[in-house]
Structure formats: structure tokens, C-alpha cells
């Protein structure tokens, strides 16, 4: 078992009892073995010795809602309302995506995530075998699901559900355990009620969680009332969705009563501030959700609606946005915002061994270069990580004990090839 030690570093552990440790961290195999002031073994006992001087090490960031392949549509169809953006721009273009396009777009997103500090991401899309293969090759951790849209004939519905089930069976627990899976009805406005019930049954059969979009826009909520006589929360509750472990994306338009329902069922909410702002979907009631005890995490959504996958930006937005709209400067403090992007993110997707730096946890670690002007003076590194840092500060990344970026050099991904293939796919799709 390979043994690595990082010395002379500062470690942001996300442990309430000791959030910052100056000293060293030892990694054995896939896991963290020790964090403290001095190495537990003589330096010569380690296979790899890394000088962490000038760096802040912290848990890799967790992105709990993404459509990675949609990076191919970055900048295509900006400044539009959600339904127009979907129906006139996204869906017609996505209908042309081949498996090769999905792989190219996913690899582009994976490259961006590596370079900006995201070690784990949730992905909901089509051609998910290609996404899983990309995760497997890159070394990242992925919670993957074949998103199912049910606006199609019954035979197509059957085929999509069968494909989603087979994907989950084939990939859950693969890639040294780095890949987990879920079942995903896309949303209540894209899946008939009986189809959602079938997906819920599949979730029961496979013993897997459910991930879906919910209450993203006011129009979506009203359309659900007009069509089914209930708002999305009550509608999904009636269909049995919340009887399964559930992660919902967005949750922007929620009443107090609905927040109480989510708490009762332990439904987790992926807050996507950047995407929600860009699409003018609204501002989720994150302080109220947190106060009620609902588990909230952060997601970027796709880079077609964001338009980047920088989770440091989402952490900062979460800290700032809710101060601004509430008039309360402590609505989401820096420490809470960091937890949204790390520990809460891991818990939201049922991963109990990532999201913190602690002995026994998986070695999912990122290193930031803090020998830069915006990290000085050294007043409060937790504050700096939220309000001053960005993804471009990330120089090192380790996932499952394996280095996949060192000194900004990707070790598992051919950057030039990824950029070339993504541009080629875009030009084919648009006829340029």
C-alpha cells in the first residue's frame, strides 16, 4: 500500500473541533491515515514526500447537480427564460447529440472540474455509459444517473426506463467504488404521473436514491397546479417519490409547509445559485431550509446555464446572495457556505467517506496556492477560501488516494485533445 506524506501545509479539515491544522497529512492507499503537526512515521518510511509549503489543502468540492455533456452548449442560447431556453435552444440541439458528443462534452466538463477543485459530481443525462467511462478514466468520483424524460410514446418510455435500470445495475460501485448511481425522472413537468411511479418502483427494486428537478420556476409550479391540481412537492409526495432517499435540484419556489414536508422525508436540496440567477428562476430559500434542518448542498447545473463549473463561485454566491436578499449579514456565514460545497454535498449523495479531511476518510483532497495577493494578509483562511478564492487557485488534486493533478498539470486527462474534440463536436452540431 502506497504511503504519502504532505508536510509544511495548512489543512482546512471541515472538522468543527479543529477546522485548521498546520503541519502534515499522511495518506495510505485510498484513505487519509493521519493529520497533525508532525508525521507519525519517519519521512523515509513514506513512498512519496510532498512539501506543502505555501498551500492550503482542503476536501475536494462536491457538485450535486450537473449535466456535464452540456458544456458543448456553453454560450449557446444565453439570456432567455427557462422554458424558452429549453424548448427553443437546448432540446433541439441535444436531440442531435451522439454518444461521441456526450463523451466529448463530458470530458470537457471533467477537465474544467479537475482544474477548479471539484472531485465529486452528480450527473443526469443520456448516453450515460459514456459519462461513466469518462469518470472511470479521469479518476474523479461520480454519482451518475440516466435522466429520463417521459414526453414520448409508451414504447419509448419503456426503452428509456429499461436503459436507466441497466445503467444503474452495470455501473453502481464500479471504478474502485468511485461511481454510484441513482434513478432520475427528469421532472414532474416532463414525466407523466404513472411513469414517475414506475421509476419510483425501479428505485425500490434497485435500492437506489432518486434525483429530480423540482420547483425551479414559478411557471413550473403553476403549470403543475393547472395540470395535476397540486404543487410539485405535494404531487411528488403523492406519487411516492419521497418514500425513497431523494435529492431534488433547485427547490427555488417553496412554501413553509413544503419545507416542512421535505424535512419530514429527509429530502435533500441541491441549491444552484448561479444557474438560477442567470435564468431568472428566483432565489431559493436556503436560510429557511437550513433552519428547518433540510440538508442543502450546491450544484452548478450545466455550463449552458451557468456558464462555468467553478464550485468556488457557487460557494461565494451562496454566502453573498442570501445576505443580500434577506438583509441579514449572517444568513449564510462563510463556514456554512463551505459546508454546502463539501460535507453537506457528500452527505446529500449518501457518501459518508468524503467531504472532510479526517483519518479514515477517502483521500479526496485539493491544494490551493495561497502565496498570492488575494490570500494576504493571513487574517482568516476560512474567510479567504469563501470570499477570495476561485477555482483557478487549485494547483493539486487527489481522488481516492491518486493524484490526478499536480502543479496545474492534469495527469489523467489529455487537455489539448479534450479541447480539440469538444470544439469538433460543437462545429458538427452547429454546421460550422
C-alpha positions as CSV (number, residue, x, y, z in Angstrom):
1,X,0.0,0.0,0.0
2,X,1.5,3.3,-1.1
3,X,2.2,5.8,1.7
4,X,2.3,9.5,1.0
5,X,3.0,12.4,3.4
6,X,2.4,16.1,2.8
7,X,4.4,18.3,5.1
8,X,4.6,22.0,5.9
9,X,1.0,22.5,4.8
10,X,-2.2,24.1,6.2
11,X,-5.2,21.8,6.2
12,X,-8.8,23.0,6.2
13,X,-10.3,19.9,7.6
14,X,-14.1,20.9,7.8
15,X,-14.0,19.4,11.3
16,X,-15.8,21.7,13.7
17,X,-13.5,20.7,16.5
18,X,-10.3,21.6,14.6
19,X,-11.0,23.3,11.3
20,X,-7.5,24.3,10.6
21,X,-4.3,22.3,11.2
22,X,-0.8,23.5,10.4
23,X,1.5,20.6,9.8
24,X,1.2,17.4,7.8
25,X,-1.2,14.8,6.4
26,X,-0.4,11.1,5.7
27,X,-2.3,9.1,3.1
28,X,-2.2,5.3,2.9
29,X,-3.7,3.7,-0.2
30,X,-7.1,5.3,-0.8
31,X,-7.5,6.9,2.6
32,X,-6.3,9.6,4.9
33,X,-4.2,8.0,7.7
34,X,-3.2,11.0,9.8
35,X,-3.5,14.8,10.2
36,X,-1.4,16.6,12.8
37,X,1.6,18.7,13.5
38,X,4.3,16.1,12.9
39,X,4.4,13.0,10.7
40,X,3.6,9.8,12.6
41,X,6.4,7.9,10.8
42,X,10.0,8.9,9.9
43,X,9.9,10.6,6.5
44,X,11.9,7.8,4.9
45,X,9.1,5.4,5.7
46,X,6.9,7.1,3.0
47,X,6.9,6.3,-0.7
48,X,6.1,9.9,-1.6
49,X,7.0,13.0,0.3
50,X,5.4,16.3,-0.8
51,X,6.3,19.8,0.5
52,X,3.0,21.6,1.1
53,X,4.6,25.0,1.9
54,X,2.5,27.9,0.6
55,X,-0.6,25.7,0.1
56,X,-4.0,25.3,1.7
57,X,-5.3,21.7,1.5
58,X,-9.0,21.0,1.8
59,X,-11.6,18.4,0.9
60,X,-12.4,18.2,-2.8
61,X,-15.6,20.1,-3.7
62,X,-18.8,18.2,-4.3
63,X,-21.1,19.4,-7.2
64,X,-24.6,17.9,-6.6
65,X,-26.3,18.8,-9.8
66,X,-24.7,18.9,-13.3
67,X,-25.3,17.9,-16.9
68,X,-21.7,17.6,-17.9
69,X,-22.1,16.9,-21.6
70,X,-24.0,20.3,-22.0
71,X,-20.6,22.0,-21.8
72,X,-20.8,21.7,-25.6
73,X,-23.6,24.3,-25.5
74,X,-21.8,26.9,-23.3
75,X,-22.7,30.3,-24.6
76,X,-25.4,28.9,-27.0
77,X,-28.7,30.5,-26.0
78,X,-27.9,32.9,-23.3
79,X,-30.3,35.5,-21.7
80,X,-33.5,33.5,-22.1
81,X,-36.3,32.4,-19.8
82,X,-36.1,28.7,-18.8
83,X,-38.9,27.2,-20.9
84,X,-37.8,29.2,-24.0
85,X,-34.2,28.3,-23.4
86,X,-35.1,24.6,-23.1
87,X,-37.7,24.3,-25.8
88,X,-36.1,26.5,-28.5
89,X,-32.4,26.2,-27.8
90,X,-31.4,23.2,-25.6
91,X,-33.7,20.4,-26.5
92,X,-33.5,20.7,-30.3
93,X,-29.7,20.8,-30.1
94,X,-29.5,18.0,-27.6
95,X,-31.7,15.8,-29.8
96,X,-28.7,15.7,-32.2
97,X,-26.2,14.6,-29.6
98,X,-24.4,11.3,-30.3
99,X,-22.6,9.1,-27.8
100,X,-19.4,10.7,-29.1
101,X,-20.7,14.2,-28.5
102,X,-21.7,13.2,-24.9
103,X,-18.2,11.9,-24.3
104,X,-16.6,15.0,-25.7
105,X,-18.8,17.3,-23.7
106,X,-18.4,15.3,-20.5
107,X,-14.6,15.2,-20.8
108,X,-14.6,19.0,-21.3
109,X,-16.5,19.4,-18.1
110,X,-14.3,16.9,-16.3
111,X,-11.2,18.8,-17.3
112,X,-12.8,22.0,-16.0
113,X,-13.8,20.4,-12.8
114,X,-10.3,19.0,-12.2
115,X,-8.8,22.4,-12.9
116,X,-11.2,24.1,-10.4
117,X,-11.3,21.7,-7.5
118,X,-14.4,19.5,-7.9
119,X,-13.6,15.9,-7.0
120,X,-17.2,14.6,-7.0
121,X,-20.1,15.4,-9.2
122,X,-23.7,14.3,-9.8
123,X,-24.6,13.9,-13.4
124,X,-28.0,13.4,-15.0
125,X,-28.0,12.9,-18.8
126,X,-28.3,10.5,-21.7
127,X,-25.7,8.1,-23.2
128,X,-24.6,7.6,-19.6
129,X,-22.3,4.7,-20.4
130,X,-20.0,7.3,-22.0
131,X,-20.2,9.5,-18.9
132,X,-19.3,6.6,-16.7
133,X,-16.3,5.6,-18.9
134,X,-15.1,9.2,-18.7
135,X,-15.3,9.2,-14.9
136,X,-13.6,5.9,-14.7
137,X,-10.7,7.1,-16.9
138,X,-10.3,10.5,-15.3
139,X,-10.1,9.4,-11.7
140,X,-12.9,11.6,-10.5
141,X,-15.8,10.5,-8.3
142,X,-19.3,10.5,-9.9
143,X,-22.8,9.9,-8.8
144,X,-24.4,9.2,-12.1
145,X,-28.0,8.8,-13.4
146,X,-29.7,8.3,-16.7
147,X,-32.1,11.3,-16.8
148,X,-35.5,10.2,-18.1
149,X,-37.9,12.5,-20.0
150,X,-41.3,10.8,-20.5
151,X,-42.8,13.1,-23.2
152,X,-42.8,10.2,-25.7
153,X,-44.8,7.2,-26.8
154,X,-45.2,4.3,-24.4
155,X,-42.6,2.1,-26.2
156,X,-40.0,4.8,-26.0
157,X,-40.8,5.3,-22.3
158,X,-40.3,1.6,-21.8
159,X,-36.9,1.6,-23.6
160,X,-35.7,4.7,-21.6
161,X,-36.6,3.1,-18.3
162,X,-35.0,-0.2,-19.2
163,X,-31.8,1.7,-20.2
164,X,-31.8,3.6,-16.9
165,X,-32.2,0.4,-14.9
166,X,-29.5,-1.4,-16.9
167,X,-27.1,1.5,-16.5
168,X,-27.6,1.6,-12.7
169,X,-27.0,-2.2,-12.5
170,X,-23.9,-2.1,-14.7
171,X,-22.1,0.9,-13.0
172,X,-23.1,1.1,-9.4
173,X,-19.9,0.6,-7.3
174,X,-17.6,0.5,-10.3
175,X,-14.3,2.3,-10.8
176,X,-12.9,1.3,-7.5
177,X,-16.2,2.4,-5.9
178,X,-15.9,5.9,-7.3
179,X,-19.1,5.5,-9.3
180,X,-22.5,5.3,-7.6
181,X,-25.9,5.6,-9.4
182,X,-29.4,6.9,-8.9
183,X,-32.7,6.9,-10.7
184,X,-33.9,10.1,-12.3
185,X,-37.3,11.2,-13.6
186,X,-36.3,14.5,-15.1
187,X,-39.1,16.5,-13.6
188,X,-42.8,16.4,-12.9
189,X,-43.4,18.6,-16.0
190,X,-41.6,16.2,-18.3
191,X,-42.8,12.8,-16.9
192,X,-46.4,11.7,-16.6
193,X,-47.5,10.6,-13.1
194,X,-47.7,6.9,-14.0
195,X,-44.3,7.0,-15.4
196,X,-42.8,8.6,-12.3
197,X,-44.5,5.8,-10.3
198,X,-42.7,3.2,-12.4
199,X,-39.4,4.9,-11.9
200,X,-40.1,5.0,-8.1
201,X,-40.7,1.3,-8.2
202,X,-37.4,0.7,-10.1
203,X,-35.7,2.8,-7.3
204,X,-37.3,0.4,-4.7
205,X,-36.2,-2.7,-6.7
206,X,-32.6,-1.5,-7.1
207,X,-32.4,0.1,-3.6
208,X,-31.1,3.4,-5.2
209,X,-31.9,7.0,-4.5
210,X,-33.9,9.3,-6.7
211,X,-32.7,12.6,-8.3
212,X,-35.1,15.0,-10.0
213,X,-35.6,18.7,-10.8
214,X,-38.3,20.3,-8.7
215,X,-39.9,23.8,-8.2
216,X,-37.3,25.6,-10.3
217,X,-39.5,28.3,-11.6
218,X,-42.8,29.9,-10.6
219,X,-44.2,28.9,-14.0
220,X,-43.3,25.3,-13.4
221,X,-45.2,25.4,-10.1
222,X,-48.3,27.0,-11.6
223,X,-48.3,24.6,-14.6
224,X,-48.2,21.7,-12.2
225,X,-51.2,23.1,-10.3
226,X,-53.1,23.6,-13.6
227,X,-52.2,20.1,-14.9
228,X,-52.4,18.0,-11.7
229,X,-54.1,20.1,-9.1
230,X,-51.1,20.2,-6.9
231,X,-47.8,22.0,-6.5
232,X,-44.7,19.8,-7.3
233,X,-43.9,18.9,-3.7
234,X,-47.4,17.5,-3.0
235,X,-47.5,15.9,-6.4
236,X,-44.2,14.1,-5.9
237,X,-45.1,13.1,-2.4
238,X,-48.4,11.6,-3.6
239,X,-46.5,9.6,-6.3
240,X,-44.2,8.1,-3.7
241,X,-41.0,9.8,-4.7
242,X,-40.2,10.9,-1.2
243,X,-40.6,7.4,0.1
244,X,-37.2,6.8,-1.5
245,X,-34.0,8.7,-0.5
246,X,-34.3,11.8,-2.7
247,X,-32.2,14.6,-3.9
248,X,-34.0,17.5,-5.7
249,X,-32.4,20.1,-7.8
250,X,-33.3,23.8,-7.3
251,X,-36.2,23.9,-4.9
252,X,-36.5,27.6,-5.5
253,X,-40.2,28.1,-5.0
254,X,-41.1,26.5,-1.8
255,X,-43.7,27.4,0.9
256,X,-43.1,26.9,4.7
257,X,-45.4,23.9,4.6
258,X,-43.4,22.4,1.7
259,X,-40.1,22.9,3.5
260,X,-41.6,21.0,6.4
261,X,-42.6,18.1,4.1
262,X,-39.0,18.0,2.7
263,X,-37.7,17.9,6.3
264,X,-40.1,15.1,7.3
265,X,-39.0,12.9,4.4
266,X,-35.3,13.9,4.7
267,X,-35.3,15.1,1.1
268,X,-32.0,16.8,0.2
269,X,-31.9,20.0,-1.9
270,X,-29.2,21.0,-4.4
271,X,-29.0,24.7,-4.5
272,X,-27.8,26.1,-7.9
273,X,-27.4,29.9,-7.3
274,X,-25.5,30.7,-10.5
275,X,-27.9,28.9,-12.8
276,X,-31.0,30.2,-11.0
277,X,-29.8,33.8,-11.3
278,X,-28.9,33.5,-14.9
279,X,-32.2,32.0,-15.9
280,X,-34.0,34.4,-13.6
281,X,-35.6,31.4,-11.9
282,X,-35.5,33.1,-8.5
283,X,-33.6,32.7,-5.2
284,X,-34.1,29.5,-3.2
285,X,-35.0,29.9,0.5
286,X,-31.7,28.4,1.7
287,X,-31.6,30.1,5.2
288,X,-35.1,28.8,5.9
289,X,-34.2,25.3,4.5
290,X,-31.1,25.1,6.7
291,X,-33.0,26.4,9.8
292,X,-35.6,23.7,9.3
293,X,-32.9,21.1,9.2
294,X,-33.2,20.3,5.5
295,X,-29.8,19.1,4.1
296,X,-28.7,21.6,1.4
297,X,-25.8,21.3,-1.0
298,X,-24.5,23.2,-4.0
299,X,-24.6,22.5,-7.8
300,X,-23.6,24.3,-10.9
301,X,-26.2,22.9,-13.2
302,X,-24.9,22.8,-16.7
303,X,-22.3,25.2,-18.1
304,X,-25.0,26.1,-20.7
305,X,-26.9,27.8,-17.9
306,X,-24.1,28.9,-15.6
307,X,-21.7,29.2,-17.7
308,X,-18.9,27.6,-15.8
309,X,-18.4,24.7,-13.3
310,X,-16.4,26.7,-10.7
311,X,-17.8,25.5,-7.4
312,X,-15.8,28.2,-5.5
313,X,-18.0,30.6,-7.3
314,X,-21.1,28.8,-6.2
315,X,-19.9,28.8,-2.6
316,X,-19.2,32.5,-2.7
317,X,-22.6,33.2,-4.3
318,X,-24.4,31.1,-1.7
319,X,-22.7,33.2,1.0
320,X,-23.4,36.5,-0.6
321,X,-26.7,36.1,-2.3
322,X,-28.7,35.2,0.8
323,X,-27.2,38.1,2.7
324,X,-28.4,40.5,0.0
325,X,-31.9,39.3,-0.4
326,X,-32.6,38.8,3.3
327,X,-30.9,41.8,4.7
328,X,-29.2,39.5,7.2
329,X,-25.3,39.5,7.0
330,X,-25.2,36.2,8.8
331,X,-27.8,34.4,6.7
332,X,-25.2,32.0,5.3
333,X,-21.9,32.5,7.1
334,X,-18.6,31.6,5.4
335,X,-18.2,28.3,7.4
336,X,-21.8,27.2,6.4
337,X,-21.2,28.1,2.8
338,X,-18.0,25.9,2.8
339,X,-20.0,23.0,4.2
340,X,-22.6,23.4,1.4
341,X,-19.8,22.7,-1.1
342,X,-18.1,19.9,0.9
343,X,-19.5,18.0,3.8
344,X,-23.2,18.7,3.1
345,X,-22.6,17.8,-0.6
346,X,-21.1,14.4,0.3
347,X,-23.9,13.7,2.7
348,X,-26.5,14.8,0.1
349,X,-25.5,11.9,-2.1
350,X,-25.0,9.4,0.6
351,X,-21.2,9.4,0.6
352,X,-20.1,9.1,4.2
353,X,-16.3,8.8,3.5
354,X,-15.7,12.1,1.6
355,X,-16.3,15.8,2.3
356,X,-13.8,16.1,5.2
357,X,-10.1,15.7,5.9
358,X,-10.1,13.2,8.7
359,X,-8.3,9.9,9.3
360,X,-10.3,7.1,7.8
361,X,-11.9,9.3,5.2
362,X,-11.1,8.8,1.5
363,X,-8.2,10.9,0.3
364,X,-10.2,13.3,-1.9
365,X,-8.0,16.4,-1.4
366,X,-7.3,19.7,-3.3
367,X,-4.4,22.0,-2.8
368,X,-4.7,25.8,-3.3
369,X,-1.8,28.1,-4.0
370,X,-2.1,30.7,-1.2
371,X,1.1,32.5,-2.0
372,X,-1.0,35.1,-3.9
373,X,-2.0,38.6,-3.1
374,X,-5.7,37.8,-2.5
375,X,-4.8,35.4,0.3
376,X,-3.0,38.1,2.2
377,X,-2.9,39.2,5.0
378,X,-3.4,35.8,6.8
379,X,-6.4,37.0,8.8
380,X,-8.8,34.1,8.3
381,X,-8.2,31.4,5.8
382,X,-11.8,30.1,6.0
383,X,-13.0,33.5,5.0
384,X,-10.4,33.7,2.2
385,X,-11.5,30.3,0.9
386,X,-15.1,31.6,0.5
387,X,-14.8,35.2,-0.3
388,X,-11.4,35.5,-2.1
389,X,-10.6,32.1,-3.7
390,X,-11.5,30.8,-7.1
391,X,-11.1,27.6,-9.0
392,X,-8.0,28.9,-10.7
393,X,-6.2,28.8,-7.4
394,X,-6.4,25.0,-7.3
395,X,-3.0,23.5,-8.2
396,X,-3.2,19.9,-6.9
397,X,-5.9,17.3,-6.7
398,X,-6.0,13.8,-5.2
399,X,-9.0,11.5,-5.5
400,X,-9.3,8.1,-3.8
401,X,-5.6,8.5,-2.9
402,X,-4.5,9.0,-6.5
403,X,-3.0,12.3,-7.8
404,X,-4.9,13.4,-10.8
405,X,-3.4,17.0,-11.0
406,X,-0.1,18.2,-9.7
407,X,1.1,21.8,-10.1
408,X,-1.8,22.5,-12.5
409,X,-0.8,19.6,-14.8
410,X,-3.5,17.1,-15.4
411,X,-2.2,13.6,-15.0
412,X,-5.2,11.6,-16.3
413,X,-6.6,13.8,-19.0
414,X,-5.0,15.0,-22.2
415,X,-6.1,18.6,-22.1
416,X,-5.3,19.5,-25.7
417,X,-7.2,16.5,-27.0
418,X,-10.2,17.2,-24.8
419,X,-10.4,20.8,-26.1
420,X,-10.0,19.7,-29.7
421,X,-12.7,17.1,-29.5
422,X,-15.2,19.4,-27.8
423,X,-14.7,22.0,-30.4
424,X,-15.1,19.4,-33.2
425,X,-18.3,18.2,-31.7
426,X,-19.7,21.7,-31.4
427,X,-18.9,22.5,-35.0
428,X,-20.5,19.3,-36.2
429,X,-23.7,20.1,-34.2
430,X,-24.0,23.6,-35.5
431,X,-22.8,23.0,-39.0
432,X,-20.0,25.5,-38.7
